[in-house]
Amino acid sequence: MNLAYNGKWGYHPLVISLANTGEPIFLVNRSGNRPSHEGAAEYLDRTFDLCRRAGFRNILARGDVDFTQTRHLDRWDADGTRFIFGIAAMRNLIGLAESLDSTAWKPLRRKPKYTVRTQPRHRRRNVREAIVVQREYKNIRLCSEQVAEFAYRPTACKKTYRIVVLRKNLSVERGERKLFDEIRYFFYITNDGRKSAEKIVASANQRCDQENLNAQLLNGVRAMRMPLDNLVSNWAYMVMAAGA
């Protein structure tokens, strides 16, 4: 146990799950002061080996910015493992995105969350939005999204990979007044050359379902409640509770 980034005492578990079923493959308990990516490459290697021995022919690894693991991308690519990782919006990547020609950007059309099987209903009145406007809180509104791509070789890599960039055009408002426009960039690095940029973004966003698994482990089976007094014992408790 140690102090986490928020100043609280606790642990910082690492969870690697199978997207097909949502089941956790590896649960690793770590001290609260450890960074998110620590040990992730080792357990990803063990996951890939386990999946291949189980008969999986195609493996796709997904993770957010903290799990980019650029030092290992060449090795995973050589092994035939596909990956889509978020990568930090560094100054050089933003510069490359801003230097792209306007024709390189395409509107991002997201699929609806579900299909209406009966008759479409009127959208409910957004009560929260009305309160934000009435009380003149700062409000960030999404206006549009575009995607583009370019080739990029991280410093730790010898190979060049595909960077898909998502550009969000935002409007910063207070009450009914528009303060200014803002652009934010989100970057994804991948060795998948077949999927369109839109599908790469959609696949990367689907990884967010991992948060539901984390919530189930924390509040459902209470596997991450850490009832004991040391790292190893709580690790064993996590694994048993998750398996149950």
PyMOL commands that set and color helices and strands:
alter all, ss='L'
color gray80, all
select helices_A, chain A and resi 40-53+65-67+70-78+91-98+102-104+127-134+197-220+231-243
alter helices_A, ss='H'
color red, helices_A
select strands_A, chain A and resi 2-3+9-10+14-17+24-28+60-63+82-87+106-107+138-152+161-174+177-190
alter strands_A, ss='S'
color yellow, strands_A
deselect
rebuild
show_as cartoon
